[in-house]
Amino acid sequence: MTEAQRTVHHDKRKKGGNGLFLIHQCVDPSIFEKIIDEDTAKGAWHTLKKFYGGDKKLKKVKVQGLKKQYENTKMKEDESITKFSSRLVLLTNKMKTYGETITNLQKID
């Protein structure tokens, strides 16, 4: 290999390592366990795509389940408003990961 080829190869490996590092930093700890064995950013990305992509029917079923859970969410007697709102935000964020768009005025059927 020439010096130029070595430099290009080194730069590509460095970028891949940075990408993998960023992916590791951005995922939830439960998801991190699924991508920890990946050696490249591309491999980690492919695993995430498989995990979050899924089948359209599967996504629809998951969103319906989350909507039902959202509808049935009630504040517990010993629960603070902050904890209750955190649970609601968590549910809406899960819906968003499956492609559901949520607006402030949206009524969940």
Residue frames as qw, qx, qy, qz and C-alpha x, y, z in Angstrom:
[[0.000, 0.887, 0.462, 0.000, 0.00, 0.00, 0.00],
 [0.361, 0.491, -0.045, 0.792, 1.16, 3.49, -0.75],
 [0.165, -0.151, -0.487, 0.844, 1.21, 6.19, 1.90],
 [0.362, -0.042, -0.151, -0.919, -1.83, 7.86, 0.30],
 [0.644, -0.201, -0.653, -0.345, -3.79, 4.59, 0.43],
 [0.456, -0.206, -0.711, 0.494, -2.84, 4.10, 4.06],
 [0.043, 0.065, 0.251, -0.965, -4.02, 7.60, 4.88],
 [0.529, -0.113, -0.363, -0.759, -7.36, 7.07, 3.11],
 [0.643, -0.204, -0.737, -0.029, -7.83, 3.72, 4.86],
 [0.310, -0.157, -0.598, 0.722, -6.99, 5.26, 8.25],
 [0.231, -0.005, 0.050, -0.972, -9.44, 8.14, 7.68],
 [0.617, -0.172, -0.537, -0.549, -12.24, 5.74, 6.72],
 [0.582, -0.227, -0.738, 0.253, -11.65, 3.62, 9.82],
 [0.140, -0.095, -0.422, 0.891, -11.60, 6.75, 11.98],
 [0.412, -0.084, -0.170, -0.891, -14.89, 7.99, 10.51],
 [0.666, -0.199, -0.665, -0.271, -16.46, 4.56, 11.00],
 [0.463, -0.188, -0.681, 0.535, -15.31, 4.49, 14.62],
 [0.081, 0.035, 0.220, -0.972, -16.69, 7.98, 15.22],
 [0.546, -0.143, -0.410, -0.717, -20.00, 6.95, 13.67],
 [0.647, -0.235, -0.725, 0.035, -20.23, 3.86, 15.85],
 [0.276, -0.123, -0.539, 0.786, -19.36, 5.92, 18.92],
 [0.278, -0.039, -0.002, -0.960, -22.13, 8.42, 18.12],
 [0.649, -0.206, -0.571, -0.459, -24.67, 5.66, 17.60],
 [0.552, -0.203, -0.724, 0.362, -23.68, 4.12, 20.94],
 [0.109, -0.078, -0.381, 0.915, -24.12, 7.49, 22.65],
 [0.364, -0.036, -0.159, -0.917, -27.56, 8.14, 21.18],
 [0.601, -0.197, -0.684, -0.364, -29.42, 4.91, 21.83],
 [0.697, -0.531, 0.119, -0.467, -31.38, 3.83, 24.85],
 [0.248, -0.509, 0.810, -0.150, -29.52, 1.42, 27.17],
 [0.764, 0.112, 0.591, -0.232, -31.94, -1.39, 26.34],
 [0.743, 0.664, -0.005, -0.081, -31.24, -0.93, 22.62],
 [0.047, 0.802, -0.595, 0.009, -27.51, -0.55, 23.24],
 [0.625, -0.270, 0.727, -0.091, -27.43, -4.19, 24.34],
 [0.815, 0.443, 0.366, -0.073, -28.61, -5.21, 20.86],
 [0.576, 0.797, -0.119, 0.140, -25.83, -3.33, 19.02],
 [0.455, -0.789, 0.408, 0.069, -22.93, -3.78, 21.43],
 [0.780, -0.129, 0.546, 0.275, -21.47, -6.67, 19.41],
 [0.613, 0.752, 0.187, 0.152, -21.40, -4.69, 16.14],
 [0.661, -0.272, 0.140, 0.685, -17.91, -3.67, 15.01],
 [0.229, 0.157, 0.350, 0.895, -18.93, -1.05, 12.45],
 [0.274, 0.274, 0.230, -0.893, -21.34, 1.85, 12.29],
 [0.497, 0.122, -0.556, -0.655, -22.94, 0.22, 9.24],
 [0.400, -0.130, -0.906, 0.043, -23.57, -2.99, 11.17],
 [0.026, -0.303, -0.629, 0.715, -25.04, -1.11, 14.13],
 [0.352, 0.248, -0.098, -0.897, -27.20, 0.97, 11.79],
 [0.480, 0.012, -0.757, -0.444, -28.46, -2.18, 10.04],
 [0.277, -0.244, -0.872, 0.321, -29.38, -3.72, 13.41],
 [0.117, 0.336, 0.382, -0.853, -31.22, -0.55, 14.45],
 [0.408, 0.175, -0.403, -0.801, -33.00, -0.41, 11.12],
 [0.434, -0.118, -0.876, -0.176, -34.15, -4.01, 11.57],
 [0.181, -0.300, -0.758, 0.550, -35.26, -3.36, 15.13],
 [0.169, 0.449, 0.280, -0.831, -37.15, -0.13, 14.47],
 [0.266, 0.169, -0.571, -0.758, -38.09, -0.75, 10.84],
 [0.389, 0.156, 0.846, -0.328, -40.11, -3.88, 11.17],
 [0.099, 0.380, 0.811, 0.434, -43.12, -4.80, 9.14],
 [0.205, -0.286, -0.121, -0.928, -45.86, -2.21, 8.50],
 [0.666, -0.437, -0.495, -0.347, -48.48, -4.47, 10.05],
 [0.662, -0.271, -0.508, 0.480, -46.33, -4.98, 13.12],
 [0.172, 0.096, -0.159, 0.968, -45.81, -1.22, 13.48],
 [0.417, -0.382, -0.309, -0.764, -49.54, -0.65, 13.19],
 [0.731, -0.418, -0.538, -0.029, -50.28, -3.21, 15.90],
 [0.540, -0.163, -0.406, 0.719, -47.65, -1.70, 18.21],
 [0.035, -0.206, -0.003, -0.978, -49.03, 1.82, 17.68],
 [0.575, -0.442, -0.432, -0.536, -52.57, 0.60, 18.39],
 [0.715, -0.359, -0.530, 0.281, -51.37, -0.99, 21.63],
 [0.361, -0.055, -0.258, 0.894, -49.59, 2.19, 22.67],
 [0.249, -0.342, -0.218, -0.879, -52.66, 4.29, 21.83],
 [0.683, -0.472, -0.505, -0.236, -54.81, 2.02, 23.98],
 [0.632, -0.263, -0.437, 0.583, -52.28, 2.27, 26.78],
 [0.129, 0.153, -0.046, 0.979, -52.30, 6.09, 26.39],
 [0.449, -0.444, -0.366, -0.683, -56.11, 6.18, 26.55],
 [0.764, -0.463, -0.447, -0.042, -56.16, 4.06, 29.71],
 [0.490, 0.138, -0.422, 0.750, -53.42, 6.02, 31.47],
 [0.403, -0.828, -0.268, -0.284, -54.63, 7.52, 34.72],
 [0.103, 0.630, -0.499, 0.586, -52.79, 9.40, 37.36],
 [0.626, -0.258, -0.698, 0.232, -52.16, 7.35, 40.49],
 [0.417, -0.865, -0.257, -0.109, -53.14, 8.82, 43.84],
 [0.630, -0.664, 0.123, 0.384, -49.58, 8.95, 45.15],
 [0.665, 0.258, 0.324, 0.621, -48.07, 10.05, 41.82],
 [0.117, -0.606, -0.018, 0.787, -46.76, 13.55, 41.19],
 [0.549, 0.769, 0.130, -0.301, -47.78, 15.54, 38.13],
 [0.090, 0.739, -0.607, -0.276, -44.18, 15.40, 36.92],
 [0.335, -0.175, 0.923, 0.074, -44.07, 11.60, 37.01],
 [0.573, 0.509, 0.601, -0.227, -47.47, 11.33, 35.34],
 [0.437, 0.836, -0.106, -0.315, -46.50, 13.70, 32.55],
 [0.091, -0.581, 0.776, 0.229, -43.22, 11.80, 32.12],
 [0.501, 0.115, 0.857, -0.017, -45.18, 8.59, 31.58],
 [0.546, 0.724, 0.338, -0.250, -47.33, 10.32, 28.96],
 [0.208, 0.827, -0.425, -0.304, -44.28, 11.73, 27.18],
 [0.316, -0.335, 0.877, 0.140, -42.67, 8.28, 27.19],
 [0.574, 0.388, 0.715, -0.093, -45.77, 6.79, 25.56],
 [0.467, 0.843, 0.084, -0.252, -45.98, 9.49, 22.90],
 [0.003, -0.728, 0.629, 0.272, -42.25, 9.13, 22.15],
 [0.467, -0.060, 0.878, 0.092, -42.71, 5.39, 21.68],
 [0.575, 0.642, 0.481, -0.162, -45.55, 6.11, 19.25],
 [0.258, 0.885, -0.242, -0.302, -43.32, 8.52, 17.35],
 [0.272, -0.485, 0.791, 0.256, -40.62, 5.85, 16.96],
 [0.478, 0.250, 0.835, 0.114, -43.15, 3.79, 15.02],
 [0.167, 0.202, 0.528, 0.807, -43.92, 6.69, 12.68],
 [0.113, -0.761, -0.639, -0.008, -47.03, 8.04, 14.38],
 [0.168, 0.375, -0.040, 0.911, -47.40, 11.81, 14.28],
 [0.316, -0.615, -0.641, 0.334, -48.74, 13.38, 17.43],
 [0.069, 0.520, 0.074, 0.848, -50.16, 16.88, 17.67],
 [0.033, 0.000, 0.589, -0.807, -51.34, 18.77, 20.72],
 [0.552, 0.110, 0.080, -0.823, -54.88, 18.88, 19.34],
 [0.494, 0.116, -0.798, -0.325, -55.01, 15.26, 18.22],
 [0.744, -0.245, 0.348, -0.515, -57.63, 13.11, 19.82],
 [0.054, 0.287, -0.950, -0.106, -56.50, 9.52, 20.05],
 [0.749, -0.041, -0.247, -0.614, -59.28, 7.23, 18.90]]
